[in-house]
Amino acid sequence: MTMITQPIVVGVDGSTPSDAALLFACREAAGRRLPLAIVHAWEPFNAFAGGSMLGGASMAPTAGDMAGLGAEILATARGIAAGFGPTLVHQEYLVEGPAPAVLLDASDSALLLVVGGRDRTRHAAGWLGPVPLRLAAKSRCPVVVVPSDSVPTGDIVVGVDGSALSEDALGFAFDQASRRGVRLTAVLAYAADADPSGLDTSMFTNRRESAVRQLSEVTSGWGEKFPDVDVTQLVTEAAPLNALRSASSEATLLVVGTHGRGFFMRHVIGSVSSALLRVSDCPVAVVGAEATGAHLAGPGTNVG
């Protein structure tokens, strides 16, 4: 398989979300002065599966047709990347193979992997193709899933639950906020579990105080490492999915942690993270347990 070793990798397929992902990746690479790999993966057309729709196998596109279409997609992407000027060093890769396998292989040496998500002009919230979900669950570097028509302005929002995985997400989020020069909102959602009789609210008060203390403690350490980042702490008894979706409604990026350690956990993604990929209107960065410290904070300058 073709070796792809650039620090930032973006997968393109010519769709509207793919174009949005390419713009996100170009801004990230140009702002951080990092090389960008623009990747299109193609597979031979399955004539047996598509013959009934195409009127017979003789009408099925050949391998040459599929590779030619991929070359056209990369040519268009090259033109978009060229619009960012000489500061953006990029290279295109036309690779035969399943897109998830090709991009997962590239994630071994990448700092960041970017792919398109939901096409908001065509699909309602809840729809998402299988490629972003698989990459978010198994990538060895952070993955950013970009929906169509995402706006590159606003603050960074990060979900916190006190686990080691949310620590990784916090580190990534602080780094992004620092590079972009924007505010960071850290969200911790907890279960209130107040006394149903309504007579004793001490349990509710204690849980909230504990949550506030926990969020303050986990953000203070990162705040010392990134003193330039202005942090807003949001503690809420709302469900995590609702809290994060609400907080990110006008965000430029939502950052969440996910599972990843162990044979089984490397193949799944947490329910909240999965749902956010399906419904979020802003790009979602998924920072899994497979991402190393080098992946989380690579070299570079601020993103404009």
N, C-alpha and C positions, 0 to 999 in steps of 0.2 A: 504493500500500500504506500501511496505517496506520503513522504514525511512532511508534516506541516509544523513548523517550530516557532512561528511568530508569537509574540506575547499576547496579542489580541486577535481573536478569530471570529469571523461572522459568516454564517451560512446564508446563502441567497438562493432563491428559486423563482424570482421574477414576480412574486405576489406583492400586494400592497403592504402586508405586515413585514415581508422581507425587505422592502424598500425602507420602511421605518427602522428596522433593525440595522440596516446598512448605515443610515444617517447617524444613528446612535453610536455605532462602532467607530465611524469616521471621526465624530466629535471627540470621542474618548481617546482614540489613538493620536489624533492631531494635538489635542490639549496636553497629553502626557508625553509627547514626542516618542511614541512607541510604534514599531512597525505593525501593519495590519495585514492579515491573511483573509482574502475574500474567497470563499469556498463554495463551489457548486458540485454536488454529488449526483450522479445519474446512474440508472440501472437499465439494462436491456428490457424492452417492453415485453410483457408476458402476452404473447399472441393468443394463447389458449384462453386466458382469463378475459381478454378484451375482444376476441374474435366476434362474438355475437353482437357486440355494439358497433363494430367497425365493418361488418359485412364480410368477414373472412380474414384469415391470417395474412393473405396477400396484401391487405391494406394496412397492416400493422406497421408502425414506424420501425425502421431498422436501427441497429446500434449506432450507425453513422448519423442517422436522423437525431437520435437522442443526444449524442455528443455534440452535434451541430447546434441544437437548441440550447444546450448548456453553454456553449461558446458565445452564443448571442446574449444570453443572460449575463455572463461575465463581462462582455463588452459594454453593456449598458451600465453595469455596476462600476466598471472602470471609469466611465465618464462622470458618474456621480462623485466618485472618490477624487477625481482630478479637480473637481470644483473646490476642494479644500486647500489647493495650492501645494507648493513644494514641501511644506512642512510635514505633509502626510506621505509617508513611505508605505506603499502597499504592493502586494503581489497577488495575482489571481491563481487559483488552483481548480482545474477541472479533473475530478476524480471519479472513476467508475467504482460504484459500491453503494450500499444503503446509507442514506444521509446520517442516521443516528450513529452507525458504526464509524463512519468517516470523521464526524465531528467529535465523538468520544475519544477517538484516537488522538485527535489534535489537542484535546483538553489536557493530555498528559503533560505538555510543555507550555501551555498557555496560562496567562494571568487571568484572562477573561474570555468567555465564550458568549456570543450574542446571536440570538435567533428571533425570528418573527413569531408573534402569538396570534391572538384573535383578530380577525378582520371585522372591526366594529361597524363597517358600512354594509356588511353582508350577514353577519351572524349576531344573534342575541347573546347576552351574557350567559355563560355556562358552556359555550362551545369552545373546544380547543382540540387541535389535531394531536396525534400521538407523539410526534417528534419532540415538541417542547417538554412534555411530561417525562419522557424517557431520559432526555438530556438532564433535566433538573434533578432526576433521581440518581443518575449514575455518573455525572460529570466529575472529573478530578479537579476542576477549577470552578469558581463561581460562574453561574449562568444568568444572563439577563434576557428575559423574554419580553419582547416589545410589541404591543398591539398597534394596529394601524392608527394614524391620526393622533399619536401621542405628542404632547406639547413639551419641548425641552426647557421648561421653566418651572419654578416652584422649589419647595424644600425637599429634603430627604426624610423619609419616614422609616423607622425600623421597629420590628416587633421583638419584644423581650419577654422571656418566660423563666429566666433564672438558670437555664440549662447551659451546658458548655457550648451547645450549638448556637444558642442566642448570643453567647459571647463572641463567637466567630462572626455572626451577623453584625453585631455592634462594631467590631473592629473594621469591617468592610464599610459600614455606613458612615462611621466617623471619618474614615479616609476619603470617601466620596464627598462628604460635606466639606471637608477641608479643601480638597482640590477645586471644588466648584464655588467655594466661598458663599455657601448658603446655610440656613438654619437646619438643625436636626431635631426631629420630633421622635422621642423614644416612647413607645406605647407598651404598657403592661396591663393586660386584662385579667381579672381574677374573678372567682366565684364568690359572691357575697355570703350565701348560706346564712342569712339572718333568721332569727327565731320566727317561725310562721305565726306565732301568737301576736307578734308585734309589741309585746311587753318588754322584751329584753333585746336591746340592740347592741349589747357589748360585743357579741361575736362578730357582728358586721363591722363595728368600729375597729376591733382588733385586727381583723383580716385586712381592712383598708390601710391601717397604719403600717402593718407588716409589708404590704405591697408597696406603699410609698417609700418605706425604708429600703426595701430590696432594690427598687428602681434607682434610688439615689446612690446606693452603694455601687451598683454595677456600672452606672454611667460616670461616676466620679473618677474612677481609674482611667477610663478612656479620655475623659475630659482633661486630665493632666498631660496625657500624651498629645492631645490636640487642643491646646488652649485657645486656638483661634475659632473654634466651633461653638456657636451659640446653641445651647441645648434647651429644648422644652420637654418637660417630663409630663406624660399623660397617663394617669392611673384611672381605670374605669372598670365597672362591674359588668359592662357589656360583653357579649360573646366575642372572642378574639377575632373571628372573621369580620363581624360587623364593625368592631372598633378599628381594625386596620383599614378596612375598605373606606370607612368614613374619614379617617385621618389622612388617607392618601388621595382623597378626591381631587385635590389640586396640587399634588406632589409631582416632582420630576422623576422620582424613583422611590419604590417601596422595597425594603430589604427584609428578607425573612431567612431563618435557618431551616434546615430540614434534616431528616434522618440520613444515615449513610454507613454506619459501621456494621460490620458483619455481613455474611453472604446475603441474608434475606433483606436487611435494611438498605443495602446498596441498590436494591431493585424497587424500592417504594419511595413515596414522598408523603410527608405528613398531610393530613386532611385539610388543615387550614392553608398550608402553602399551595396545595393542589387547587383548592377552591379559589384562592386569590389569583392564580395564573389564569383561571377561567373567567373571572369577573372584573379584574382590575382595569381601570381606564388608563393607568400609567404603567410604565415599564416596571417589572418585578425582578429583583435580583435574588436568586436562591443560592445561599451559601451553605453547601453541604459539608459533612464531616470529612470528606475526602480532600477538601481544599487545604493546602498547607499555608503557613505564614507567608511564604513568598508569593503565593497566589493572592493573598488578601491585601497585600500592600506592596505593590511593585514600584519601581522607580518612575520618575516623571514630574511634570509640573502641573500647576492647577489647570482644571478644565474650564474653559471659558463658556 
